[in-house]
């Protein structure tokens, strides 16, 4: 019995060590637990994740260790033949304690999460740029204030067209759905935000470093759901301005080479 318990403990410890080791690696460009946040709201969500997960892990380990102690301390092989443990029928103070403490923990998690969601998913009024994000089967459109639209059509054959934003800029994101419900999710930037037909949802981002981040539609939306990749690329302001000029030029109809000047 003791050897089996010992082997079980060794196996459990090995799995924990493996999980910790994997959590320090990158798999496919994404952290297996949570990517490093690059936007303040992403950082807030990451902090919320830690604030909930760490107490949950501590409680889990405490319960499991207490259970293991009871199993080993009172196992039948260490008791005399015919032993019957003490029969306890209720303990009001203990029952009140183990009811009130979990209730307090759950209410604290709910309150903490609610405040965080209100802060990160409400319309902001101090934005420096607004982009309307429209989800459709199966892709995304990004409409800038100057009328430029980036079409991010879904594909599994390669990378999709990136949604480009300037660094050090507070960007308000306004989400819409044109057919069914979609959910825009780039874990390093923000939480999942639904794009719902007939109803606008809001989020925001502010990235202070140049780079590229990936996400995907997080709402099952049809047979092409898996193709709805998301790529967000941040550029320095000068590079962004040059990119935007290219988009405007590409959207403008070119002059006909055969046209003659008016007289």
C-alpha positions in Angstrom: 0.0 0.0 0.0 2.8 2.4 1.0 4.8 1.7 -2.1 1.7 2.3 -4.3 1.1 5.7 -2.6 4.7 6.6 -3.0 4.6 5.8 -6.7 1.4 7.8 -7.1 3.1 10.8 -5.4 6.1 10.5 -7.6 3.9 10.4 -10.8 1.9 13.4 -9.6 5.1 15.4 -8.8 6.4 14.5 -12.3 3.3 15.8 -14.0 3.4 19.0 -12.0 7.1 19.5 -12.9 6.3 18.8 -16.6 3.5 21.4 -16.5 5.8 24.0 -15.0 8.5 23.3 -17.6 6.0 23.6 -20.4 4.6 26.8 -19.1 8.0 28.5 -19.6 8.1 27.5 -23.3 6.4 28.8 -26.3 4.3 26.4 -28.4 3.4 27.6 -31.9 4.0 31.2 -30.9 1.5 31.1 -28.1 2.2 30.5 -24.4 0.4 27.3 -23.4 -1.1 28.9 -20.4 -1.3 32.6 -21.3 0.8 34.8 -23.7 2.7 37.8 -22.4 0.3 40.7 -22.5 1.2 43.7 -24.7 -1.9 45.9 -24.0 -2.9 47.2 -20.6 -6.3 45.5 -20.7 -4.5 42.3 -21.6 -2.3 42.8 -18.6 -5.4 43.3 -16.4 -6.9 40.1 -17.6 -3.6 38.3 -17.0 -3.5 39.7 -13.5 -7.1 38.5 -12.9 -6.1 35.1 -14.2 -3.3 34.9 -11.7 -5.5 36.4 -8.9 -8.0 33.6 -9.3 -5.7 30.7 -10.3 -3.1 31.0 -7.4 -5.7 30.9 -4.6 -7.5 28.0 -6.4 -4.2 26.0 -6.7 -3.4 26.7 -3.0 -6.9 25.5 -2.0 -6.7 22.5 -4.2 -3.3 21.4 -2.8 -4.5 22.0 0.7 -7.6 19.8 0.2 -5.6 17.1 -1.6 -2.9 17.0 1.1 -5.5 16.8 3.9 -7.3 14.0 2.0 -4.0 12.2 1.6 -3.1 12.6 5.3 -6.5 11.1 6.3 -6.1 8.2 3.9 -2.6 7.3 5.2 -3.3 8.1 8.9 -6.5 6.1 9.1 -5.9 3.3 6.6 -7.4 0.0 7.6 -4.0 -1.8 7.6 -2.8 0.2 10.6 -6.0 -0.4 12.7 -6.8 -3.5 14.9 -9.1 -6.1 13.5 -12.8 -5.1 13.7 -11.9 -1.5 14.3 -14.8 0.9 13.9 -13.9 4.7 13.6 -15.6 7.2 15.8 -19.1 8.0 14.5 -19.5 11.8 14.2 -23.0 13.1 13.3 -22.6 16.8 12.5 -20.6 19.7 13.8 -22.5 22.9 13.5 -19.5 25.4 13.9 -17.4 23.4 11.4 -20.2 23.2 8.9 -20.8 26.9 9.2 -17.1 27.7 8.7 -16.8 25.5 5.6 -19.9 27.0 4.1 -19.1 30.7 4.8 -15.4 30.6 3.7 -16.1 29.2 0.2 -19.0 31.7 -0.2 -16.7 34.6 0.7 -14.1 33.3 -1.8 -16.6 32.9 -4.6 -18.2 36.3 -4.0 -14.7 37.9 -4.0 -13.8 36.3 -7.3 -17.2 37.4 -8.8 -16.7 41.0 -7.6 -13.1 41.2 -8.7 -14.0 39.7 -12.2 -17.0 42.0 -12.6 -15.0 45.2 -11.9 -12.3 44.1 -14.3 -14.8 43.3 -17.1 -16.5 46.7 -16.6 -13.1 48.4 -17.0 -11.9 46.6 -20.0 -15.1 46.1 -22.1 -16.9 49.4 -21.9 -16.8 52.1 -24.5 -14.0 54.6 -23.9 -14.2 58.3 -24.7 -10.5 59.3 -24.7 -9.5 57.2 -27.7 -7.0 58.5 -30.3 -8.4 56.2 -33.0 -11.5 54.2 -33.6 -11.7 51.0 -35.7 -15.0 49.2 -36.5 -14.4 45.4 -36.5 -17.0 43.5 -38.4 -17.2 39.7 -38.3 -18.7 37.7 -41.1 -18.6 34.1 -42.4 -15.7 33.7 -42.5 -13.4 36.6 -41.9 -13.0 40.1 -40.4 -13.3 43.6 -41.8 -11.5 46.5 -40.1 -12.8 50.0 -41.0 -10.7 53.0 -40.0 -12.0 56.4 -39.5 -10.7 57.7 -42.8 -12.7 55.0 -44.7 -9.9 52.6 -45.3 -11.0 49.0 -44.8 -8.8 46.0 -44.3 -10.4 42.7 -45.3 -9.1 39.8 -43.3 -10.6 36.8 -45.1 -10.2 33.4 -43.4 -7.8 30.8 -44.7 -5.9 27.8 -43.6 -3.4 28.0 -46.5 -1.3 30.7 -44.9 -1.4 34.0 -42.9 -4.3 36.3 -43.2 -4.0 40.0 -44.0 -2.9 41.8 -40.7 -5.0 44.4 -38.9 -2.4 47.2 -38.5 -2.3 49.7 -35.6 0.3 52.4 -34.6 2.2 52.0 -31.4 1.6 54.2 -28.4 -2.0 54.9 -29.6 -5.2 54.2 -27.7 -7.5 52.4 -30.2 -11.2 52.0 -29.6 -12.6 48.8 -31.0 -16.2 48.6 -32.0 -17.4 45.1 -32.8 -20.3 44.1 -35.1 -21.6 40.9 -36.6 -23.1 40.8 -40.1 -24.6 37.3 -40.1 -24.0 35.2 -37.0 -22.2 35.7 -33.7 -18.4 35.7 -33.9 -15.9 36.4 -31.1 -12.7 38.4 -31.7 -9.9 37.0 -29.5 -6.2 37.9 -29.4 -5.0 36.6 -26.0 -2.0 38.9 -25.8 -4.2 42.0 -26.4 -7.6 41.5 -24.8 -10.3 39.1 -23.8 -12.9 37.6 -26.1 -15.3 40.2 -27.4 -18.4 39.0 -29.3 -19.4 40.5 -32.6 -23.2 40.3 -32.5 -25.6 41.2 -35.3 -27.7 44.3 -34.4 -25.7 45.0 -31.3 -22.3 46.7 -30.8 -19.7 45.6 -28.3 -16.6 47.5 -27.4 -13.0 47.0 -26.3 -9.7 48.8 -26.8 -6.0 48.3 -27.2 -2.8 50.2 -26.7 0.4 48.5 -27.8 3.7 50.1 -27.0 6.0 47.8 -29.0 6.4 46.8 -32.6 5.3 43.2 -33.3 2.7 40.8 -34.5 0.2 38.9 -32.4 -2.2 36.1 -33.4 -5.7 35.1 -32.4 -8.8 33.5 -33.7 -12.6 33.6 -33.7 -13.6 32.1 -30.4 -17.3 31.4 -31.2 -18.4 28.4 -33.3 -19.9 30.2 -36.3 -20.1 27.7 -39.1 -18.2 25.3 -41.2 -15.4 27.8 -41.9 -14.9 28.7 -38.3 -11.4 27.3 -38.1 -10.3 29.6 -40.9 -11.0 32.8 -39.0 -7.5 33.7 -38.0 -6.7 37.1 -36.6 -3.3 38.8 -37.0 -2.7 42.2 -35.3 0.5 44.1 -36.3 1.7 47.2 -34.6 4.0 49.7 -36.3 5.8 52.9 -35.4 3.8 55.9 -36.2 5.9 56.8 -39.3 5.6 53.3 -40.7 1.9 53.2 -40.0 1.4 56.5 -41.8 3.3 55.1 -44.8 1.2 51.9 -44.7 -2.0 53.9 -44.5 -0.9 56.0 -47.5 -0.4 52.7 -49.5 -3.9 51.6 -48.5 -5.4 54.8 -49.7 -3.5 54.7 -53.0 -4.6 51.1 -53.5 -8.3 52.0 -52.8 -8.3 55.0 -55.2 -9.1 54.4 -58.8 -6.1 55.0 -61.0 -6.3 57.5 -63.8 -6.8 56.2 -67.3 -3.6 56.4 -69.3 -5.6 57.3 -72.4 -7.4 60.2 -70.9 -6.6 63.5 -72.5 -6.4 66.8 -70.5 -9.5 68.9 -70.6 -9.5 72.1 -72.6 
